[in-house]
């Protein structure tokens, strides 16, 4: 019922300016059947994606009971935006570490489970959009690949190195430095990086377009992809939908 209330309000808000606003819905992942039901309703409402957390209570996103949900997401070709709710630790009590470290760490764990438990392998067309520059795996994928080669328990559910599946994710541009953004673009490709803001929070990037434009050597075509084209494509929209 909470998800329905939220999604109805989002749908009504989008109607006030459909050329400027696009809806991402929410689903009750704690119940697989209800989550699929609300996912399908979101699709009928015209939503172009959904937003979920990096885990469901104490369960990981790769929990076996969620298999039908991921299957339906792939069938509907709907974008899934993962945003964390932090990764609690007593060690994160000072200096805003609950956010600075905790948020990307929460996403990091989710990405590892989605890869190592084979979700990305079983649903190769699924579209996961990651906040905060894709979190820590985006910069340290070689450690996953090394584990894949060194340990049998790291290749039980996948037939390719983890970095192969990591490249199927779509990180946002919220990494704060030009060098890190350039690394993301080089690693994932300009067709896999989407603009991110974290607006209206204090950890946001308040001039995200300028941030993209500061990347040296980036063609105008690739700038356009990152600043909007990729988002339109992943949400099955065109520029005409915004005019």
C-alpha positions in Angstrom: 0.0 0.0 0.0 2.9 2.4 0.8 4.4 1.7 -2.7 1.1 2.4 -4.3 0.6 5.7 -2.5 4.2 6.8 -3.5 3.8 5.7 -7.1 0.4 7.3 -7.5 1.8 10.6 -6.2 4.8 10.4 -8.6 2.5 9.6 -11.5 0.3 12.6 -10.7 3.3 14.9 -10.4 4.7 13.8 -13.7 1.3 14.7 -15.3 1.9 18.3 -14.2 4.8 18.6 -16.7 5.3 15.4 -18.7 7.8 17.0 -21.0 10.1 17.8 -18.1 9.5 15.1 -15.5 9.8 11.3 -15.8 8.9 8.9 -13.1 10.9 6.1 -11.4 8.7 3.9 -9.2 9.2 2.0 -6.0 8.4 -1.6 -5.3 8.0 -3.7 -2.1 10.9 -6.0 -2.6 10.3 -7.7 0.7 7.5 -9.6 -1.0 8.4 -10.9 -4.5 4.9 -11.4 -5.8 3.8 -7.9 -4.6 7.0 -6.4 -6.0 6.2 -7.9 -9.5 2.6 -6.7 -9.3 3.7 -3.2 -8.5 6.5 -3.3 -11.1 3.9 -4.1 -13.7 1.6 -1.3 -12.5 4.5 1.1 -12.6 5.1 0.1 -16.2 1.4 0.7 -17.0 1.6 4.1 -15.3 4.3 5.0 -17.8 7.2 4.9 -15.5 10.6 4.5 -17.2 12.3 2.7 -14.3 12.3 1.9 -10.6 14.5 2.8 -7.7 15.6 0.2 -5.2 17.9 -0.1 -2.3 21.2 -2.0 -2.3 19.7 -4.8 -0.1 16.3 -5.9 1.2 16.4 -6.0 5.0 19.0 -8.7 5.7 18.7 -10.2 2.3 21.0 -9.5 -0.7 19.6 -8.6 -4.1 20.8 -12.0 -5.4 18.4 -13.8 -3.0 16.9 -16.8 -4.9 13.4 -15.7 -4.2 14.0 -12.5 -6.3 14.7 -14.5 -9.5 11.2 -14.0 -10.9 11.4 -10.3 -10.3 14.7 -9.9 -12.2 13.3 -12.0 -15.0 10.3 -9.7 -15.2 12.5 -6.6 -15.1 14.5 -7.9 -18.1 11.3 -8.8 -20.0 9.9 -5.3 -19.4 13.2 -3.7 -20.4 12.9 -1.4 -17.4 15.8 0.6 -15.8 16.7 -0.3 -12.2 18.4 2.5 -10.2 20.2 1.2 -7.2 20.7 3.7 -4.4 22.1 2.6 -1.0 20.9 3.3 2.5 24.4 3.0 3.9 26.4 0.2 5.4 26.3 0.5 9.1 29.4 0.0 11.3 30.4 1.3 14.7 33.6 2.4 12.9 31.6 4.9 10.8 30.4 7.0 13.7 32.7 10.0 13.0 33.4 12.4 10.1 30.3 11.5 8.1 31.8 8.1 7.3 28.3 6.6 7.4 27.8 8.4 4.1 31.4 8.9 2.8 32.2 5.2 3.1 28.9 3.6 4.0 26.9 4.5 1.0 29.3 3.3 -1.7 30.1 0.3 0.4 26.5 -0.7 0.5 26.3 -0.5 -3.3 29.7 -2.3 -3.6 28.4 -5.4 -1.7 25.2 -5.4 -3.8 27.2 -5.3 -7.0 29.4 -8.2 -5.9 26.4 -10.4 -5.1 24.7 -9.6 -8.3 27.9 -10.6 -10.2 29.2 -13.6 -8.2 25.7 -15.1 -7.6 25.1 -15.1 -11.3 22.2 -12.6 -11.6 24.1 -10.6 -14.3 24.9 -13.8 -16.1 21.4 -15.2 -16.1 19.8 -11.9 -17.2 22.3 -10.4 -19.6 19.9 -7.6 -20.8 19.0 -6.3 -17.4 19.8 -2.6 -16.8 21.2 -1.6 -13.4 22.0 2.1 -12.9 24.4 2.7 -10.0 24.7 5.9 -8.0 28.0 7.4 -6.7 30.1 6.5 -9.7 29.4 2.8 -9.5 30.9 2.7 -6.0 34.2 0.9 -5.2 34.1 -1.9 -7.8 34.3 0.7 -10.6 37.9 1.4 -9.5 39.0 -1.9 -8.2 37.6 -4.6 -10.4 40.9 -6.4 -10.8 40.6 -7.7 -7.3 37.4 -9.5 -8.3 39.0 -11.0 -11.3 42.0 -12.2 -9.3 39.6 -14.0 -6.9 37.8 -15.5 -9.9 41.0 -17.1 -11.1 42.4 -18.0 -7.7 39.3 -19.5 -5.9 36.7 -22.0 -7.1 34.0 -20.5 -4.9 34.4 -17.3 -6.9 33.4 -18.9 -10.2 30.7 -21.3 -9.2 27.9 -19.2 -10.8 29.7 -17.4 -13.6 31.7 -18.4 -16.7 33.4 -15.1 -17.3 35.7 -12.9 -15.1 33.6 -10.5 -12.9 34.8 -7.4 -14.8 32.9 -8.8 -17.8 29.7 -8.5 -15.9 30.7 -5.3 -14.1 30.9 -3.5 -17.5 27.2 -4.2 -18.0 26.3 -1.8 -15.2 25.7 1.9 -15.8 27.5 4.1 -13.3 26.6 7.8 -12.8 29.1 10.6 -13.1 29.1 11.6 -9.4 32.8 11.1 -8.7 33.8 14.7 -8.1 37.1 14.7 -10.0 37.8 15.0 -13.7 40.4 12.2 -13.5 38.0 9.8 -11.9 35.2 10.6 -14.3 37.6 10.1 -17.2 38.6 6.7 -15.8 34.9 5.7 -15.6 34.3 6.7 -19.2 37.4 4.8 -20.3 36.4 1.7 -18.3 32.7 1.5 -19.0 32.5 3.5 -22.3 30.8 6.8 -22.9 27.6 4.9 -23.7 27.5 3.5 -20.2 28.0 6.5 -18.0 25.0 8.7 -17.0 24.9 12.1 -15.4 24.4 12.1 -11.6 23.7 14.9 -9.2 22.8 13.6 -5.7 20.6 16.7 -5.5 19.6 18.2 -3.1 22.0 16.7 -0.6 25.3 18.1 0.7 27.2 15.4 -1.1 25.8 16.4 -4.4 27.3 17.8 -7.6 25.6 21.1 -8.3 27.0 21.7 -11.8 27.1 18.2 -13.3 27.0 19.2 -16.9 30.1 21.4 -16.4 31.8 18.5 -14.7 31.3 16.3 -17.8 32.4 19.1 -20.1 35.7 19.4 -18.2 36.8 15.9 -19.2 39.6 16.5 -21.8 39.3 14.9 -25.2 35.6 14.0 -24.8 33.8 14.5 -28.1 30.6 16.6 -28.2 28.7 13.5 -29.2 29.9 11.6 -26.2 29.2 14.6 -23.9 25.6 14.5 -25.2 25.3 10.8 -24.4 26.5 11.2 -20.9 24.5 14.4 -20.2 21.2 12.9 -21.4 21.4 10.6 -24.4 22.2 7.5 -22.4 19.4 8.1 -19.9 16.9 8.6 -22.8 18.0 5.3 -24.4 17.9 3.3 -21.2 14.4 4.6 -20.4 13.3 3.9 -24.0 12.7 7.6 -24.6 13.7 10.0 -27.4 14.4 13.7 -27.5 10.9 14.2 -28.9 9.5 13.1 -25.5 11.1 16.1 -23.9 10.1 18.8 -26.4 
